[in-house]
Amino acid sequence: EAKCDWEKANDILRKKGLQSADNKASRDANEGVIFSYMHHDSKLGVMAEVMCETDFVARNEDFQAFGRDLCLHIAAMAPRFLNREEVSSEDIEKERNFQLEKAAEQMAGKPEEVIEKAVDGRMNKFFGETCLMDQPWVKEDKHSVETVRKNLVGKIGENIQVRRFVRMKLGE
């Protein structure tokens, strides 16, 4: 299919893996592991619940590595929400109004649709900074956490979901 082009072949396989992940998303994920990370000074801790379909996959080396890396990612990047659906409408409205005011000041005299597009871009950046699944993966920032998860689903062949997480820092 790629006609001996390695990069094209890699892209094709990645796309097939992502399609496979979308197809498996409807299947129940009732097994899994609660992963944890405690920083060396014991002032920062993370717990993340990562679900899969079978206990066999829960013991899989790639699944385990994803869970450990996910905890390190959460510790480093401090997401506030799991995904966009968890962000309250009040928080979205507040951020959108802030970005609209900021864009209107910075882009005074520009057409309204240009300002709206700028605000949409800034809102996507907001979600990318605050929502775990939208954040750039800390180990390979070309992909989001969601893309890494989907690639793992394609590789392992089971539905894998990040259900919830908590990040605790002393004094926060």
C-alpha contacts under 8 A as a table, 3 or more apart, distances in Angstrom:
res1	aa1	res2	aa2	distance
1	E	9	A	7.42
2	A	5	D	5.44
2	A	6	W	7.39
2	A	8	K	5.59
2	A	9	A	5.04
2	A	12	I	7.67
4	C	9	A	7.60
5	D	8	K	5.37
5	D	9	A	6.10
6	W	9	A	5.00
6	W	10	N	6.11
7	E	10	N	5.07
7	E	11	D	6.31
8	K	11	D	5.07
8	K	12	I	6.19
9	A	12	I	5.07
9	A	13	L	6.19
10	N	13	L	5.20
10	N	14	R	6.17
11	D	14	R	5.08
11	D	15	K	6.19
12	I	15	K	5.17
12	I	16	K	6.26
13	L	16	K	5.07
13	L	17	G	6.13
14	R	17	G	5.00
14	R	18	L	6.23
14	R	151	N	7.00
15	K	18	L	5.10
15	K	19	Q	6.19
16	K	19	Q	5.04
16	K	20	S	6.05
16	K	154	G	7.60
17	G	20	S	4.96
17	G	21	A	6.21
17	G	150	K	7.21
17	G	151	N	5.79
17	G	153	V	7.34
17	G	154	G	4.08
17	G	155	K	6.78
18	L	21	A	4.98
18	L	22	D	6.37
18	L	147	T	7.76
18	L	150	K	5.58
18	L	151	N	6.01
18	L	153	V	7.90
18	L	154	G	6.22
19	Q	22	D	5.12
19	Q	23	N	6.37
19	Q	154	G	7.87
20	S	23	N	5.14
20	S	24	K	6.33
20	S	153	V	7.41
20	S	154	G	5.47
20	S	157	G	7.68
21	A	24	K	5.16
21	A	25	A	6.19
21	A	150	K	5.29
21	A	151	N	7.30
21	A	153	V	5.27
21	A	154	G	5.40
21	A	157	G	7.81
21	A	158	E	7.89
21	A	159	N	6.91
22	D	25	A	5.28
22	D	150	K	7.77
23	N	26	S	6.95
24	K	27	R	5.62
24	K	153	V	7.91
24	K	157	G	7.93
24	K	158	E	6.53
24	K	159	N	5.21
25	A	159	N	5.60
25	A	160	I	7.84
26	S	159	N	7.87
27	R	53	E	7.77
27	R	159	N	6.34
28	D	52	C	7.94
28	D	53	E	6.27
28	D	159	N	7.37
29	A	32	G	7.71
29	A	51	M	5.56
29	A	52	C	4.50
29	A	53	E	4.23
29	A	54	T	7.61
29	A	159	N	6.24
29	A	160	I	6.65
29	A	161	Q	7.15
30	N	51	M	6.35
30	N	52	C	6.26
30	N	53	E	5.69
30	N	54	T	7.45
31	E	51	M	5.51
31	E	52	C	5.14
31	E	53	E	5.48
31	E	54	T	5.49
31	E	55	D	5.72
31	E	58	A	7.06
32	G	49	E	7.36
32	G	50	V	5.64
32	G	51	M	4.05
32	G	52	C	5.09
32	G	53	E	7.50
32	G	54	T	7.43
32	G	55	D	6.56
32	G	58	A	5.18
33	V	49	E	6.01
33	V	50	V	5.63
33	V	51	M	6.47
33	V	58	A	6.40
34	I	47	M	6.61
34	I	48	A	5.54
34	I	49	E	4.40
34	I	50	V	6.30
35	F	47	M	5.59
35	F	48	A	5.22
35	F	49	E	6.34
35	F	50	V	7.50
35	F	67	G	5.91
35	F	68	R	6.39
35	F	71	C	6.94
36	S	45	G	7.34
36	S	46	V	5.42
36	S	47	M	4.34
36	S	48	A	6.39
36	S	68	R	7.26
36	S	71	C	6.29
37	Y	45	G	5.57
37	Y	46	V	5.10
37	Y	47	M	6.58
37	Y	68	R	7.48
37	Y	71	C	5.90
37	Y	72	L	6.85
37	Y	75	A	7.98
38	M	42	S	5.97
38	M	43	K	7.81
38	M	44	L	6.02
38	M	45	G	4.42
38	M	46	V	6.54
39	H	42	S	5.22
39	H	43	K	6.50
39	H	44	L	5.26
39	H	45	G	6.12
40	H	43	K	7.89
41	D	44	L	7.49
42	S	45	G	7.11
43	K	169	K	5.72
43	K	170	L	5.12
44	L	75	A	7.34
44	L	167	R	7.46
44	L	168	M	5.74
44	L	169	K	4.43
44	L	170	L	6.39
45	G	75	A	7.18
45	G	167	R	5.92
45	G	168	M	5.26
45	G	169	K	6.50
46	V	71	C	5.92
46	V	72	L	7.95
46	V	74	I	7.02
46	V	75	A	6.33
46	V	165	F	7.29
46	V	166	V	5.73
46	V	167	R	4.51
46	V	168	M	6.27
47	M	71	C	6.66
47	M	165	F	5.56
47	M	166	V	5.40
47	M	167	R	6.69
48	A	67	G	7.49
48	A	70	L	7.65
48	A	71	C	6.42
48	A	162	V	7.46
48	A	163	R	7.77
48	A	164	R	5.92
48	A	165	F	4.18
48	A	166	V	6.52
49	E	162	V	6.06
49	E	163	R	5.60
49	E	164	R	5.46
49	E	165	F	6.20
50	V	67	G	6.75
50	V	160	I	7.06
50	V	161	Q	5.72
50	V	162	V	4.50
50	V	163	R	5.99
50	V	164	R	7.63
51	M	58	A	7.86
51	M	160	I	5.53
51	M	161	Q	5.07
51	M	162	V	6.23
51	M	163	R	6.80
52	C	55	D	7.61
52	C	57	V	6.83
52	C	58	A	6.56
52	C	158	E	6.72
52	C	159	N	5.69
52	C	160	I	4.50
52	C	161	Q	6.50
53	E	57	V	7.36
53	E	158	E	6.27
53	E	159	N	6.18
53	E	160	I	7.21
54	T	57	V	5.51
54	T	58	A	6.56
55	D	58	A	4.78
55	D	59	R	6.55
56	F	59	R	5.50
56	F	60	N	6.65
57	V	60	N	4.81
57	V	63	F	6.85
57	V	156	I	7.73
57	V	158	E	7.89
58	A	63	F	6.32
58	A	64	Q	7.06
59	R	63	F	7.08
59	R	64	Q	6.64
60	N	63	F	5.23
60	N	64	Q	6.15
61	E	64	Q	5.08
61	E	65	A	6.09
62	D	65	A	5.03
62	D	66	F	6.11
62	D	152	L	7.66
63	F	66	F	5.12
63	F	67	G	6.31
63	F	152	L	7.61
64	Q	67	G	5.17
64	Q	68	R	6.28
65	A	68	R	5.20
65	A	69	D	6.01
66	F	69	D	5.15
66	F	70	L	5.87
67	G	70	L	4.99
67	G	71	C	6.39
68	R	71	C	5.30
68	R	72	L	6.50
69	D	72	L	5.03
69	D	73	H	6.04
70	L	73	H	4.91
70	L	74	I	6.17
71	C	74	I	5.09
71	C	75	A	6.17
72	L	75	A	5.04
72	L	76	A	6.17
73	H	76	A	5.17
73	H	77	M	5.84
73	H	78	A	7.94
73	H	137	W	7.20
73	H	138	V	5.71
74	I	77	M	5.29
74	I	78	A	5.30
74	I	79	P	6.36
74	I	132	L	7.48
74	I	167	R	7.00
75	A	78	A	5.76
75	A	167	R	6.72
76	A	138	V	7.95
77	M	138	V	7.73
78	A	130	T	7.75
78	A	167	R	7.20
79	P	82	L	7.41
79	P	129	E	6.92
79	P	130	T	4.76
79	P	131	C	5.56
79	P	132	L	5.25
80	R	130	T	5.23
80	R	131	C	6.20
80	R	132	L	7.39
81	F	84	R	7.36
81	F	86	E	6.06
81	F	87	V	6.52
81	F	130	T	6.11
81	F	131	C	4.70
81	F	132	L	6.13
82	L	86	E	6.49
82	L	131	C	5.33
82	L	132	L	4.93
82	L	133	M	6.16
82	L	163	R	7.97
82	L	164	R	6.61
82	L	165	F	7.41
83	N	86	E	5.64
83	N	87	V	7.27
83	N	131	C	4.86
83	N	132	L	6.07
83	N	133	M	5.54
83	N	134	D	6.90
84	R	87	V	5.45
84	R	127	F	6.61
84	R	131	C	6.24
85	E	88	S	7.71
87	V	91	D	6.50
87	V	92	I	6.78
88	S	91	D	5.24
88	S	92	I	6.36
89	S	92	I	5.02
89	S	93	E	5.98
90	E	93	E	5.10
90	E	94	K	6.00
91	D	94	K	5.11
91	D	95	E	6.11
92	I	95	E	5.23
92	I	96	R	5.95
93	E	96	R	5.05
93	E	97	N	6.05
94	K	97	N	5.27
94	K	98	F	6.23
95	E	98	F	5.05
95	E	99	Q	6.11
95	E	123	M	7.57
96	R	99	Q	5.09
96	R	100	L	5.95
96	R	119	V	7.10
96	R	123	M	6.71
97	N	100	L	4.96
97	N	101	E	6.19
98	F	101	E	5.31
98	F	102	K	6.21
99	Q	102	K	4.99
99	Q	103	A	5.92
99	Q	119	V	5.89
99	Q	122	R	6.93
99	Q	123	M	7.67
100	L	103	A	5.14
100	L	104	A	5.97
100	L	115	I	7.61
100	L	116	E	7.63
100	L	119	V	5.95
101	E	104	A	5.12
101	E	105	E	6.29
102	K	105	E	5.29
102	K	106	Q	6.22
103	A	106	Q	5.06
103	A	107	M	5.62
103	A	108	A	7.92
103	A	115	I	6.26
103	A	118	A	7.08
103	A	119	V	6.77
104	A	107	M	5.24
104	A	108	A	5.48
104	A	115	I	6.73
105	E	108	A	5.44
107	M	110	K	5.67
107	M	115	I	6.93
110	K	114	V	6.57
110	K	115	I	6.86
111	P	114	V	5.41
111	P	115	I	6.60
112	E	115	I	5.14
112	E	116	E	6.19
113	E	116	E	4.95
113	E	117	K	6.19
114	V	117	K	5.17
114	V	118	A	6.30
115	I	118	A	5.05
115	I	119	V	6.21
116	E	119	V	5.01
116	E	120	D	6.14
117	K	120	D	5.00
117	K	121	G	6.25
118	A	121	G	5.09
118	A	122	R	6.20
119	V	122	R	4.95
119	V	123	M	6.07
120	D	123	M	5.05
120	D	124	N	6.28
121	G	124	N	5.10
121	G	125	K	6.32
122	R	125	K	4.93
122	R	126	F	6.19
123	M	126	F	4.85
123	M	127	F	6.27
124	N	127	F	5.12
124	N	128	G	6.06
125	K	128	G	4.86
125	K	129	E	6.20
126	F	129	E	5.23
126	F	130	T	6.16
127	F	130	T	5.20
127	F	131	C	5.31
127	F	134	D	6.50
127	F	135	Q	7.79
128	G	131	C	5.87
128	G	132	L	7.70
128	G	134	D	4.74
128	G	135	Q	4.68
128	G	136	P	7.31
129	E	132	L	7.84
129	E	134	D	7.48
129	E	135	Q	5.83
130	T	134	D	7.95
130	T	135	Q	7.36
131	C	134	D	5.41
131	C	135	Q	6.25
132	L	135	Q	5.33
132	L	145	V	6.85
133	M	144	S	6.64
133	M	145	V	4.89
133	M	146	E	4.83
134	D	144	S	5.60
134	D	145	V	6.25
134	D	146	E	6.45
135	Q	144	S	5.33
135	Q	145	V	5.98
136	P	140	E	7.41
136	P	141	D	4.70
136	P	142	K	6.64
136	P	143	H	5.62
136	P	144	S	4.17
136	P	145	V	6.12
137	W	140	E	5.36
137	W	141	D	4.89
137	W	142	K	7.37
137	W	143	H	5.79
137	W	144	S	5.00
137	W	145	V	4.95
137	W	148	V	7.42
138	V	141	D	5.68
140	E	143	H	6.27
141	D	144	S	6.91
143	H	146	E	7.98
143	H	147	T	5.86
143	H	148	V	6.59
144	S	147	T	5.12
144	S	148	V	6.39
145	V	148	V	5.15
145	V	149	R	6.19
146	E	149	R	5.01
146	E	150	K	6.13
147	T	150	K	5.02
147	T	151	N	6.08
148	V	151	N	5.07
148	V	152	L	6.24
149	R	152	L	5.09
149	R	153	V	6.31
149	R	160	I	7.19
149	R	161	Q	7.71
150	K	153	V	4.96
150	K	154	G	6.25
151	N	154	G	5.04
151	N	155	K	6.16
152	L	155	K	4.96
152	L	156	I	5.96
152	L	157	G	7.98
152	L	160	I	7.89
153	V	156	I	5.30
153	V	157	G	5.36
153	V	158	E	5.50
153	V	159	N	5.86
153	V	160	I	6.03
154	G	157	G	5.28
154	G	158	E	7.52
168	M	172	E	7.40
169	K	172	E	5.61
